[in-house]
């Protein structure tokens, strides 16, 4: 594997060198980075022009100036990175501008991509298993609609109804009585369509999930949850039970008693039992290592319990129970953030509302030491741009996943697995799912690598200063150094994710060897 990675890196290095040379020269000859100063009435304009021309080495032709930039970029390999200064960003070092923009873009794009992959693949797989059903037709129609929508239009709609209108609701959270039964009926109908099965199964699913949805919404309304949101021990229990049931249904099935006991102990019992002791650890923790430590503890507990109850399949059960237990970190983290809700409402400007429609953070909170309050602020700023990117990507992943699974389900080895008497869950999850994910792995790798370049339109609508804004500023001001910093990051990441896609092939399909 190491020789394969080394060969790919050497091969792509030449491509990056040629591409960077072309981009540098084309950007340099496309305009004048000092055009604004040349038309300025500033009495010191000529002195500033001379100073910047010297710093940017504009007297050297672009075809030769590139090699000066390349020498500074090569220093990044030994930790001495010099990419010059940015005219568009007030003569700041390009490394500083790129580092700040990368953090902002990674924060946004990572969440949107992960959510789009999870929901897109899940919806696509379920539509493939319910081919030509009403659920399949509905999802197909919805995905084509979302796929064809302009991203700026989706962003503006989310701003209006997901931000402004929802903030108005949070100001006076009153739910009409007639909305509760409608919500229950809609919940029951959607989940009934997803689960499928015979008539009796559909009716049971509709009644149970519809009633549960209506009761949950009524309880949230009566307890005033929308005024002061919280997770608490009840939320930990509900999330843990749902998490254990979902993971168990996808991996071991709900009729495997030893596995259910292991899931109950590790994925439900452990997060609930450790909720109170973790309050003190979370209270004093102020960095990501606290969350990582909690996740590791839960994963270890889950792996040990799965191993003890696994019998002949100890390794497999330890892996899936450890995964389910590790997911129990999510409600614990959200519980800490929502404990700061009242403080957060008192700090943010009253005119902006809780769900922010602009920017990536609240300046007043950046100076505070409360780490969880900063996380809550980042969450409220990320909701709308993340949803915008997720909805557009979700449609594509849904269609790709559906088509891939349908193709795999018609293969001979799937029919052989069914003929052996294996359950449909085992056939789909153990035989079809991994092979169906091979083409999806390619799309995921390239999409994630491309999105690191920034979502220019989304970042513009929500005033999110990320890599998209870097590209726009560099293009508008003919800022060669800033453009090359952008190209360096996106080009290197494209190569890395291309290699990751190749490695994922061998992980998903043992017949593929990386050599």
TORNU-714097 format. One record per residue (C-alpha): residue in three letters; x, y, z. Coordinates in Angstrom, 3 decimals. Last residue first. Example, Ala and Ser with C-alpha at 12.3 -4.5 7.8 and 13.67 -1.06 7.14 Angstrom:
REM residues 2
['SER'; [13.670; -1.060; 7.140]];
['ALA'; [12.300; -4.500; 7.800]];
REM end
This chain:
REM residues 515
['UNK'; [-0.462; -2.912; -5.362]];
['UNK'; [-3.846; -1.978; -3.949]];
['UNK'; [-5.907; -5.171; -4.206]];
['UNK'; [-9.571; -5.307; -5.144]];
['UNK'; [-11.203; -8.676; -4.408]];
['UNK'; [-11.582; -7.641; -0.750]];
['UNK'; [-14.233; -5.065; -1.815]];
['UNK'; [-15.033; -2.221; 0.586]];
['UNK'; [-11.534; -1.765; 2.016]];
['UNK'; [-9.891; -2.249; -1.393]];
['UNK'; [-12.101; 0.403; -2.935]];
['UNK'; [-11.587; 2.735; 0.006]];
['UNK'; [-7.874; 2.880; -0.793]];
['UNK'; [-8.612; 4.194; -4.290]];
['UNK'; [-10.964; 6.842; -2.887]];
['UNK'; [-8.318; 7.884; -0.351]];
['UNK'; [-5.848; 8.399; -3.204]];
['UNK'; [-8.268; 10.761; -4.944]];
['UNK'; [-8.893; 12.444; -1.614]];
['UNK'; [-5.204; 13.233; -1.256]];
['UNK'; [-4.827; 14.508; -4.825]];
['UNK'; [-7.858; 16.799; -4.523]];
['UNK'; [-6.531; 17.988; -1.157]];
['UNK'; [-3.233; 19.015; -2.742]];
['UNK'; [-5.005; 20.929; -5.500]];
['UNK'; [-7.467; 22.645; -3.146]];
['UNK'; [-4.758; 23.861; -0.776]];
['UNK'; [-2.258; 24.933; -3.436]];
['UNK'; [-4.950; 26.538; -5.598]];
['UNK'; [-6.175; 28.759; -2.745]];
['UNK'; [-2.622; 29.799; -1.916]];
['UNK'; [-2.080; 30.414; -5.629]];
['UNK'; [-5.118; 32.693; -5.768]];
['UNK'; [-3.906; 34.601; -2.700]];
['UNK'; [-0.461; 35.099; -4.217]];
['UNK'; [-1.896; 36.146; -7.571]];
['UNK'; [-4.307; 38.753; -6.216]];
['UNK'; [-6.049; 39.823; -9.416]];
['UNK'; [-8.351; 41.932; -7.211]];
['UNK'; [-11.663; 40.298; -8.210]];
['UNK'; [-10.191; 36.814; -8.648]];
['UNK'; [-8.369; 36.822; -5.336]];
['UNK'; [-11.417; 38.195; -3.528]];
['UNK'; [-13.739; 35.580; -5.024]];
['UNK'; [-11.344; 32.697; -4.306]];
['UNK'; [-10.818; 33.796; -0.706]];
['UNK'; [-14.584; 34.224; -0.263]];
['UNK'; [-15.089; 30.622; -1.364]];
['UNK'; [-12.342; 29.502; 1.008]];
['UNK'; [-14.252; 30.820; 3.986]];
['UNK'; [-15.695; 34.094; 5.247]];
['UNK'; [-19.381; 33.193; 5.665]];
['UNK'; [-21.478; 36.207; 4.766]];
['UNK'; [-24.589; 33.959; 4.573]];
['UNK'; [-25.402; 34.714; 0.933]];
['UNK'; [-21.727; 34.959; -0.057]];
['UNK'; [-20.761; 31.713; 1.666]];
['UNK'; [-23.601; 29.925; -0.108]];
['UNK'; [-22.560; 31.320; -3.498]];
['UNK'; [-18.854; 30.529; -3.126]];
['UNK'; [-19.172; 27.082; -1.566]];
['UNK'; [-15.519; 26.672; -0.707]];
['UNK'; [-12.542; 24.944; -2.249]];
['UNK'; [-12.974; 22.316; 0.455]];
['UNK'; [-16.110; 21.415; -1.513]];
['UNK'; [-13.993; 19.880; -4.248]];
['UNK'; [-12.192; 17.455; -1.942]];
['UNK'; [-15.485; 16.480; -0.364]];
['UNK'; [-17.092; 15.937; -3.743]];
['UNK'; [-14.160; 13.937; -5.092]];
['UNK'; [-14.006; 11.567; -2.136]];
['UNK'; [-17.788; 11.179; -1.834]];
['UNK'; [-18.233; 10.472; -5.542]];
['UNK'; [-15.554; 7.785; -5.572]];
['UNK'; [-16.891; 6.189; -2.396]];
['UNK'; [-20.381; 6.116; -3.947]];
['UNK'; [-19.048; 3.923; -6.765]];
['UNK'; [-17.847; 1.367; -4.162]];
['UNK'; [-20.814; 1.771; -1.771]];
['UNK'; [-23.003; -0.711; -3.638]];
['UNK'; [-20.366; -3.378; -3.045]];
['UNK'; [-20.532; -2.822; 0.705]];
['UNK'; [-24.343; -2.703; 0.785]];
['UNK'; [-25.054; -5.841; -1.241]];
['UNK'; [-23.495; -8.668; 0.774]];
['UNK'; [-23.468; -7.832; 4.455]];
['UNK'; [-26.208; -5.189; 4.751]];
['UNK'; [-28.581; -6.285; 1.994]];
['UNK'; [-28.330; -10.066; 2.224]];
['UNK'; [-28.130; -9.999; 6.024]];
['UNK'; [-31.259; -7.814; 6.284]];
['UNK'; [-33.092; -9.959; 3.713]];
['UNK'; [-32.506; -13.058; 5.832]];
['UNK'; [-30.189; -15.757; 4.540]];
['UNK'; [-31.810; -18.909; 3.153]];
['UNK'; [-28.973; -20.053; 0.892]];
['UNK'; [-31.107; -19.006; -2.091]];
['UNK'; [-30.999; -15.429; -0.842]];
['UNK'; [-27.210; -15.464; -0.805]];
['UNK'; [-27.180; -16.999; -4.293]];
['UNK'; [-29.464; -14.239; -5.591]];
['UNK'; [-27.050; -11.691; -4.164]];
['UNK'; [-24.072; -13.522; -5.709]];
['UNK'; [-25.749; -13.464; -9.121]];
['UNK'; [-26.110; -9.681; -9.300]];
['UNK'; [-29.504; -7.973; -9.498]];
['UNK'; [-29.196; -6.425; -6.036]];
['UNK'; [-25.927; -4.777; -7.097]];
['UNK'; [-27.540; -2.707; -9.850]];
['UNK'; [-30.402; -1.627; -7.615]];
['UNK'; [-27.895; -0.683; -4.904]];
['UNK'; [-25.926; 1.588; -7.246]];
['UNK'; [-29.000; 3.295; -8.725]];
['UNK'; [-30.460; 4.073; -5.317]];
['UNK'; [-27.164; 5.287; -3.883]];
['UNK'; [-26.483; 7.605; -6.836]];
['UNK'; [-29.997; 9.079; -6.715]];
['UNK'; [-29.892; 9.725; -2.973]];
['UNK'; [-26.344; 11.082; -3.108]];
['UNK'; [-27.382; 13.641; -5.727]];
['UNK'; [-30.473; 14.839; -3.853]];
['UNK'; [-28.585; 15.128; -0.574]];
['UNK'; [-25.923; 17.352; -2.149]];
['UNK'; [-28.407; 20.191; -2.740]];
['UNK'; [-30.157; 19.725; 0.591]];
['UNK'; [-26.852; 19.461; 2.488]];
['UNK'; [-25.366; 22.658; 1.092]];
['UNK'; [-28.366; 24.728; 2.150]];
['UNK'; [-28.812; 22.874; 5.433]];
['UNK'; [-25.200; 23.611; 6.361]];
['UNK'; [-25.627; 27.282; 5.451]];
['UNK'; [-28.727; 27.484; 7.716]];
['UNK'; [-27.531; 25.522; 10.767]];
['UNK'; [-23.918; 26.719; 10.959]];
['UNK'; [-24.510; 29.958; 12.856]];
['UNK'; [-26.584; 28.247; 15.563]];
['UNK'; [-23.967; 25.508; 15.915]];
['UNK'; [-21.039; 27.918; 16.147]];
['UNK'; [-22.792; 29.768; 18.978]];
['UNK'; [-23.486; 26.517; 20.797]];
['UNK'; [-19.825; 25.530; 20.427]];
['UNK'; [-18.734; 28.918; 21.788]];
['UNK'; [-21.024; 28.426; 24.778]];
['UNK'; [-19.497; 24.984; 25.307]];
['UNK'; [-15.981; 26.467; 25.433]];
['UNK'; [-16.855; 29.078; 28.047]];
['UNK'; [-13.797; 31.350; 28.073]];
['UNK'; [-15.415; 34.397; 26.518]];
['UNK'; [-13.816; 36.750; 24.015]];
['UNK'; [-15.293; 34.980; 20.988]];
['UNK'; [-18.748; 35.331; 22.530]];
['UNK'; [-19.157; 39.065; 21.867]];
['UNK'; [-18.068; 38.608; 18.236]];
['UNK'; [-20.945; 36.206; 17.453]];
['UNK'; [-19.757; 33.577; 14.987]];
['UNK'; [-19.891; 32.388; 11.368]];
['UNK'; [-21.613; 35.360; 9.735]];
['UNK'; [-25.214; 35.968; 8.742]];
['UNK'; [-28.595; 34.312; 9.254]];
['UNK'; [-28.191; 33.350; 12.908]];
['UNK'; [-30.761; 31.102; 14.540]];
['UNK'; [-31.072; 32.622; 18.032]];
['UNK'; [-32.413; 35.975; 16.901]];
['UNK'; [-30.543; 38.746; 15.078]];
['UNK'; [-32.421; 41.784; 16.446]];
['UNK'; [-32.030; 40.778; 20.089]];
['UNK'; [-28.233; 40.792; 19.798]];
['UNK'; [-26.708; 37.642; 21.345]];
['UNK'; [-25.623; 37.667; 24.986]];
['UNK'; [-28.823; 37.027; 26.954]];
['UNK'; [-29.940; 34.291; 24.567]];
['UNK'; [-26.576; 32.561; 25.013]];
['UNK'; [-26.834; 32.609; 28.791]];
['UNK'; [-30.305; 31.055; 28.619]];
['UNK'; [-29.056; 28.348; 26.228]];
['UNK'; [-25.921; 27.434; 28.217]];
['UNK'; [-27.350; 24.084; 29.409]];
['UNK'; [-28.141; 23.499; 25.731]];
['UNK'; [-24.429; 23.147; 24.955]];
['UNK'; [-23.773; 20.633; 27.721]];
['UNK'; [-26.729; 18.478; 26.703]];
['UNK'; [-25.579; 18.608; 23.065]];
['UNK'; [-22.259; 17.044; 24.094]];
['UNK'; [-23.913; 14.276; 26.120]];
['UNK'; [-26.420; 13.690; 23.308]];
['UNK'; [-23.556; 13.032; 20.828]];
['UNK'; [-21.305; 10.938; 23.091]];
['UNK'; [-23.802; 8.068; 22.891]];
['UNK'; [-22.524; 7.505; 19.363]];
['UNK'; [-19.556; 5.756; 20.972]];
['UNK'; [-21.882; 3.150; 22.481]];
['UNK'; [-23.332; 2.316; 19.054]];
['UNK'; [-19.869; 1.983; 17.531]];
['UNK'; [-18.623; -0.178; 20.405]];
['UNK'; [-21.700; -2.382; 19.988]];
['UNK'; [-20.906; -2.764; 16.262]];
['UNK'; [-17.214; -3.601; 16.760]];
['UNK'; [-17.599; -5.839; 19.823]];
['UNK'; [-20.338; -7.755; 17.987]];
['UNK'; [-18.054; -8.434; 15.010]];
['UNK'; [-15.039; -9.424; 17.110]];
['UNK'; [-17.041; -11.636; 19.437]];
['UNK'; [-18.779; -13.655; 16.743]];
['UNK'; [-18.370; -17.098; 18.370]];
['UNK'; [-19.745; -15.858; 21.698]];
['UNK'; [-20.473; -12.164; 21.400]];
['UNK'; [-21.756; -11.361; 24.893]];
['UNK'; [-18.347; -10.701; 26.477]];
['UNK'; [-16.886; -9.152; 23.330]];
['UNK'; [-19.862; -6.835; 22.901]];
['UNK'; [-19.511; -5.704; 26.525]];
['UNK'; [-15.795; -5.004; 26.057]];
['UNK'; [-16.321; -3.173; 22.763]];
['UNK'; [-19.149; -1.061; 24.206]];
['UNK'; [-17.143; -0.059; 27.268]];
['UNK'; [-14.151; 0.786; 25.068]];
['UNK'; [-16.345; 2.870; 22.756]];
['UNK'; [-17.853; 4.718; 25.734]];
['UNK'; [-14.452; 5.588; 27.202]];
['UNK'; [-13.097; 6.632; 23.799]];
['UNK'; [-16.069; 8.947; 23.192]];
['UNK'; [-15.637; 10.579; 26.617]];
['UNK'; [-11.925; 11.152; 25.983]];
['UNK'; [-12.584; 12.602; 22.516]];
['UNK'; [-15.156; 15.028; 23.962]];
['UNK'; [-12.672; 16.211; 26.587]];
['UNK'; [-9.848; 16.336; 24.036]];
['UNK'; [-11.884; 18.837; 22.050]];
['UNK'; [-11.094; 21.554; 24.546]];
['UNK'; [-12.483; 23.318; 27.607]];
['UNK'; [-13.039; 20.550; 30.112]];
['UNK'; [-13.860; 21.616; 33.673]];
['UNK'; [-17.622; 21.407; 33.292]];
['UNK'; [-17.438; 18.477; 30.888]];
['UNK'; [-15.580; 16.358; 33.455]];
['UNK'; [-17.975; 17.428; 36.199]];
['UNK'; [-21.086; 16.660; 34.140]];
['UNK'; [-19.506; 13.367; 33.085]];
['UNK'; [-20.273; 11.870; 36.478]];
['UNK'; [-24.012; 12.611; 35.956]];
['UNK'; [-24.319; 11.216; 32.412]];
['UNK'; [-22.231; 8.109; 33.100]];
['UNK'; [-25.185; 5.873; 33.943]];
['UNK'; [-27.256; 7.093; 30.989]];
['UNK'; [-24.382; 6.855; 28.511]];
['UNK'; [-23.462; 3.333; 29.784]];
['UNK'; [-26.980; 1.893; 30.077]];
['UNK'; [-28.193; 2.632; 26.573]];
['UNK'; [-25.382; 1.787; 24.126]];
['UNK'; [-23.390; -0.466; 26.467]];
['UNK'; [-25.949; -2.369; 28.549]];
['UNK'; [-28.869; -2.319; 26.138]];
['UNK'; [-26.674; -3.011; 23.113]];
['UNK'; [-25.148; -6.028; 24.876]];
['UNK'; [-28.587; -7.290; 25.901]];
['UNK'; [-29.829; -6.837; 22.334]];
['UNK'; [-26.825; -8.781; 21.026]];
['UNK'; [-27.461; -11.668; 23.416]];
['UNK'; [-31.165; -11.646; 22.421]];
['UNK'; [-30.771; -11.663; 18.632]];
['UNK'; [-34.334; -11.049; 17.460]];
['UNK'; [-33.854; -7.313; 16.767]];
['UNK'; [-31.329; -7.793; 13.994]];
['UNK'; [-27.549; -8.014; 14.259]];
['UNK'; [-26.394; -5.112; 12.075]];
['UNK'; [-29.090; -2.777; 10.761]];
['UNK'; [-31.722; -3.484; 13.426]];
['UNK'; [-29.094; -3.292; 16.173]];
['UNK'; [-27.798; 0.092; 14.984]];
['UNK'; [-31.323; 1.539; 14.819]];
['UNK'; [-32.492; 0.025; 18.123]];
['UNK'; [-29.368; 1.145; 20.027]];
['UNK'; [-29.592; 4.710; 18.688]];
['UNK'; [-33.303; 4.979; 19.507]];
['UNK'; [-32.699; 3.747; 23.063]];
['UNK'; [-29.715; 6.062; 23.530]];
['UNK'; [-31.566; 9.089; 22.138]];
['UNK'; [-34.577; 8.562; 24.408]];
['UNK'; [-32.431; 7.931; 27.507]];
['UNK'; [-30.163; 10.936; 26.921]];
['UNK'; [-33.219; 13.127; 26.299]];
['UNK'; [-34.718; 12.036; 29.605]];
['UNK'; [-31.411; 12.610; 31.443]];
['UNK'; [-31.253; 16.209; 30.284]];
['UNK'; [-31.506; 17.435; 26.703]];
['UNK'; [-32.534; 21.069; 27.079]];
['UNK'; [-34.384; 23.780; 25.193]];
['UNK'; [-35.680; 26.746; 27.246]];
['UNK'; [-38.547; 28.438; 25.395]];
['UNK'; [-39.022; 25.574; 22.931]];
['UNK'; [-39.128; 23.095; 25.820]];
['UNK'; [-42.065; 24.816; 27.514]];
['UNK'; [-43.142; 21.598; 29.242]];
['UNK'; [-46.561; 21.610; 27.570]];
['UNK'; [-45.146; 22.189; 24.068]];
['UNK'; [-42.427; 19.546; 24.305]];
['UNK'; [-44.947; 17.054; 25.703]];
['UNK'; [-47.399; 17.777; 22.875]];
['UNK'; [-44.638; 17.309; 20.275]];
['UNK'; [-43.642; 13.974; 21.845]];
['UNK'; [-47.244; 12.774; 22.109]];
['UNK'; [-47.930; 13.595; 18.442]];
['UNK'; [-44.751; 11.859; 17.256]];
['UNK'; [-45.359; 8.761; 19.409]];
['UNK'; [-48.952; 8.505; 18.188]];
['UNK'; [-47.867; 8.695; 14.559]];
['UNK'; [-44.989; 6.266; 15.151]];
['UNK'; [-47.216; 3.641; 16.784]];
['UNK'; [-50.281; 4.001; 14.557]];
['UNK'; [-48.390; 4.162; 11.257]];
['UNK'; [-45.999; 1.346; 12.141]];
['UNK'; [-48.851; -0.910; 13.251]];
['UNK'; [-50.829; -0.145; 10.082]];
['UNK'; [-47.811; -0.770; 7.844]];
['UNK'; [-46.993; -4.049; 9.571]];
['UNK'; [-50.585; -5.283; 9.192]];
['UNK'; [-50.641; -4.306; 5.501]];
['UNK'; [-47.397; -6.061; 4.741]];
['UNK'; [-43.934; -4.514; 4.760]];
['UNK'; [-42.906; -0.878; 4.303]];
['UNK'; [-40.525; 0.725; 6.808]];
['UNK'; [-40.032; 3.948; 4.794]];
['UNK'; [-43.695; 4.376; 3.818]];
['UNK'; [-44.877; 3.750; 7.373]];
['UNK'; [-42.241; 6.213; 8.593]];
['UNK'; [-43.640; 8.957; 6.357]];
['UNK'; [-47.311; 8.242; 7.140]];
['UNK'; [-46.761; 8.059; 10.897]];
['UNK'; [-44.851; 11.332; 10.988]];
['UNK'; [-47.440; 13.111; 8.806]];
['UNK'; [-50.311; 11.827; 10.961]];
['UNK'; [-48.548; 12.885; 14.169]];
['UNK'; [-47.768; 16.354; 12.801]];
['UNK'; [-51.397; 16.774; 11.738]];
['UNK'; [-52.508; 15.658; 15.220]];
['UNK'; [-50.239; 18.337; 16.810]];
['UNK'; [-51.013; 21.159; 14.348]];
['UNK'; [-54.663; 21.373; 15.411]];
['UNK'; [-53.729; 22.465; 18.939]];
['UNK'; [-51.784; 25.474; 17.670]];
['UNK'; [-48.123; 25.544; 18.854]];
['UNK'; [-47.110; 28.701; 20.773]];
['UNK'; [-43.397; 29.533; 20.928]];
['UNK'; [-43.402; 33.355; 21.249]];
['UNK'; [-39.847; 34.581; 20.541]];
['UNK'; [-38.970; 31.088; 19.312]];
['UNK'; [-41.626; 31.481; 16.613]];
['UNK'; [-40.122; 34.790; 15.494]];
['UNK'; [-36.717; 33.109; 15.311]];
['UNK'; [-38.307; 30.412; 13.149]];
['UNK'; [-39.663; 33.026; 10.716]];
['UNK'; [-36.303; 34.821; 10.415]];
['UNK'; [-34.084; 31.747; 10.165]];
['UNK'; [-35.673; 28.696; 8.572]];
['UNK'; [-38.379; 30.653; 6.779]];
['UNK'; [-36.537; 33.680; 5.416]];
['UNK'; [-32.941; 32.513; 5.536]];
['UNK'; [-33.936; 29.061; 4.364]];
['UNK'; [-35.691; 30.631; 1.379]];
['UNK'; [-32.641; 32.791; 0.603]];
['UNK'; [-30.290; 29.806; 0.747]];
['UNK'; [-32.547; 27.684; -1.478]];
['UNK'; [-32.632; 30.515; -4.029]];
['UNK'; [-28.847; 30.908; -3.915]];
['UNK'; [-28.410; 27.165; -4.487]];
['UNK'; [-30.484; 27.170; -7.647]];
['UNK'; [-33.033; 24.309; -7.543]];
['UNK'; [-32.583; 21.455; -10.030]];
['UNK'; [-31.256; 18.881; -7.563]];
['UNK'; [-33.918; 19.812; -5.017]];
['UNK'; [-36.727; 19.141; -7.507]];
['UNK'; [-35.121; 15.952; -8.833]];
['UNK'; [-34.733; 14.726; -5.257]];
['UNK'; [-38.374; 15.465; -4.431]];
['UNK'; [-39.710; 13.572; -7.475]];
['UNK'; [-37.538; 10.541; -6.740]];
['UNK'; [-38.526; 10.638; -3.070]];
['UNK'; [-42.218; 10.626; -3.966]];
['UNK'; [-41.852; 7.886; -6.591]];
['UNK'; [-39.920; 5.648; -4.195]];
['UNK'; [-42.388; 6.198; -1.350]];
['UNK'; [-45.301; 5.406; -3.651]];
['UNK'; [-43.593; 2.140; -4.527]];
['UNK'; [-41.700; 1.527; -7.757]];
['UNK'; [-38.614; 0.246; -5.876]];
['UNK'; [-39.025; -0.080; -2.110]];
['UNK'; [-35.543; -1.604; -1.526]];
['UNK'; [-34.048; 0.989; -3.883]];
['UNK'; [-35.959; 3.742; -2.069]];
['UNK'; [-34.518; 2.520; 1.242]];
['UNK'; [-30.963; 2.584; -0.127]];
['UNK'; [-31.309; 6.095; -1.522]];
['UNK'; [-32.772; 7.429; 1.722]];
['UNK'; [-29.927; 5.964; 3.803]];
['UNK'; [-27.245; 7.024; 1.306]];
['UNK'; [-28.571; 10.587; 1.171]];
['UNK'; [-29.130; 10.861; 4.928]];
['UNK'; [-25.624; 9.772; 5.885]];
['UNK'; [-23.833; 11.330; 2.904]];
['UNK'; [-25.657; 14.660; 3.136]];
['UNK'; [-25.043; 14.805; 6.899]];
['UNK'; [-21.314; 14.127; 6.440]];
['UNK'; [-21.028; 16.651; 3.616]];
['UNK'; [-22.853; 19.454; 5.428]];
['UNK'; [-20.886; 18.983; 8.659]];
['UNK'; [-17.546; 18.853; 6.861]];
['UNK'; [-18.405; 21.799; 4.605]];
['UNK'; [-19.154; 24.284; 7.377]];
['UNK'; [-16.372; 23.712; 9.896]];
['UNK'; [-13.946; 22.893; 7.104]];
['UNK'; [-14.800; 26.206; 5.440]];
['UNK'; [-14.173; 28.273; 8.578]];
['UNK'; [-10.939; 26.496; 9.440]];
['UNK'; [-9.729; 26.758; 5.860]];
['UNK'; [-10.495; 30.490; 5.747]];
['UNK'; [-8.397; 31.196; 8.852]];
['UNK'; [-5.466; 29.095; 7.625]];
['UNK'; [-5.716; 30.562; 4.106]];
['UNK'; [-5.543; 34.154; 5.387]];
['UNK'; [-2.601; 33.394; 7.704]];
['UNK'; [-0.668; 31.561; 4.986]];
['UNK'; [-1.362; 34.422; 2.568]];
['UNK'; [0.407; 36.870; 4.865]];
['UNK'; [-1.742; 39.974; 5.385]];
['UNK'; [-1.180; 42.824; 2.949]];
['UNK'; [-4.673; 44.264; 3.528]];
['UNK'; [-6.660; 41.215; 2.443]];
['UNK'; [-6.967; 41.845; -1.305]];
['UNK'; [-3.260; 42.605; -1.627]];
['UNK'; [-2.319; 39.278; -0.062]];
['UNK'; [1.275; 38.687; 1.021]];
['UNK'; [3.740; 35.987; 0.008]];
['UNK'; [3.302; 32.221; 0.076]];
['UNK'; [6.132; 31.524; 2.530]];
['UNK'; [5.911; 28.164; 4.327]];
['UNK'; [8.846; 27.224; 6.560]];
['UNK'; [7.606; 23.897; 7.967]];
['UNK'; [9.927; 21.673; 5.922]];
['UNK'; [7.457; 20.766; 3.167]];
['UNK'; [5.925; 24.253; 3.345]];
['UNK'; [9.292; 25.582; 2.126]];
['UNK'; [8.365; 24.329; -1.328]];
['UNK'; [5.740; 27.096; -1.459]];
['UNK'; [8.437; 29.759; -0.997]];
['UNK'; [10.531; 28.265; -3.793]];
['UNK'; [7.455; 27.950; -6.013]];
['UNK'; [6.679; 31.645; -5.538]];
['UNK'; [10.149; 32.571; -6.800]];
['UNK'; [9.677; 30.081; -9.639]];
['UNK'; [6.428; 31.774; -10.640]];
['UNK'; [8.183; 35.135; -11.002]];
['UNK'; [9.911; 33.801; -14.136]];
['UNK'; [6.786; 33.285; -16.281]];
['UNK'; [5.144; 36.221; -14.477]];
['UNK'; [7.794; 38.698; -15.746]];
['UNK'; [9.774; 40.370; -12.935]];
['UNK'; [8.953; 44.039; -12.288]];
['UNK'; [5.926; 42.948; -10.233]];
['UNK'; [8.108; 41.611; -7.431]];
['UNK'; [5.084; 41.546; -5.066]];
['UNK'; [6.982; 43.353; -2.280]];
['UNK'; [8.608; 45.771; -4.758]];
['UNK'; [5.352; 46.523; -6.550]];
['UNK'; [3.727; 46.937; -3.151]];
['UNK'; [6.255; 49.591; -2.083]];
['UNK'; [6.175; 51.414; -5.424]];
['UNK'; [2.380; 51.500; -5.416]];
['UNK'; [2.344; 52.709; -1.801]];
['UNK'; [4.730; 55.527; -2.643]];
['UNK'; [2.655; 56.482; -5.666]];
['UNK'; [-0.579; 56.470; -3.634]];
['UNK'; [0.771; 58.713; -0.878]];
['UNK'; [-1.366; 61.661; -1.965]];
['UNK'; [-4.423; 59.329; -1.958]];
['UNK'; [-6.556; 60.217; -4.950]];
['UNK'; [-6.776; 56.544; -5.980]];
['UNK'; [-6.911; 55.329; -9.578]];
['UNK'; [-3.480; 53.678; -9.436]];
['UNK'; [-4.248; 52.329; -5.979]];
['UNK'; [-7.316; 50.477; -7.213]];
['UNK'; [-5.450; 48.997; -10.189]];
['UNK'; [-2.609; 47.662; -8.033]];
['UNK'; [-3.355; 43.963; -8.634]];
['UNK'; [-3.376; 44.622; -12.414]];
['UNK'; [-5.222; 42.148; -14.583]];
['UNK'; [-5.401; 38.771; -16.329]];
['UNK'; [-1.627; 38.436; -16.880]];
['UNK'; [-0.897; 37.304; -13.322]];
['UNK'; [-3.877; 34.952; -13.121]];
['UNK'; [-2.962; 33.192; -16.376]];
['UNK'; [0.683; 32.871; -15.323]];
['UNK'; [-0.074; 31.477; -11.883]];
['UNK'; [-2.803; 29.087; -13.074]];
['UNK'; [-0.568; 27.650; -15.817]];
['UNK'; [2.387; 27.186; -13.450]];
['UNK'; [0.141; 25.618; -10.776]];
['UNK'; [-1.233; 23.148; -13.334]];
['UNK'; [2.225; 22.099; -14.495]];
['UNK'; [3.526; 21.637; -10.953]];
['UNK'; [0.358; 19.878; -9.779]];
['UNK'; [0.492; 17.410; -12.681]];
['UNK'; [4.159; 16.703; -11.986]];
['UNK'; [3.363; 15.997; -8.336]];
['UNK'; [0.517; 13.699; -9.395]];
['UNK'; [2.852; 10.934; -10.536]];
['UNK'; [5.087; 11.211; -7.466]];
['UNK'; [2.110; 11.086; -5.122]];
['UNK'; [0.575; 8.120; -6.935]];
['UNK'; [3.846; 6.179; -6.787]];
['UNK'; [4.246; 6.855; -3.069]];
['UNK'; [0.652; 5.813; -2.334]];
['UNK'; [1.122; 2.537; -4.227]];
['UNK'; [4.461; 1.870; -2.518]];
['UNK'; [2.818; 2.415; 0.856]];
['UNK'; [0.000; 0.000; 0.000]];
REM end
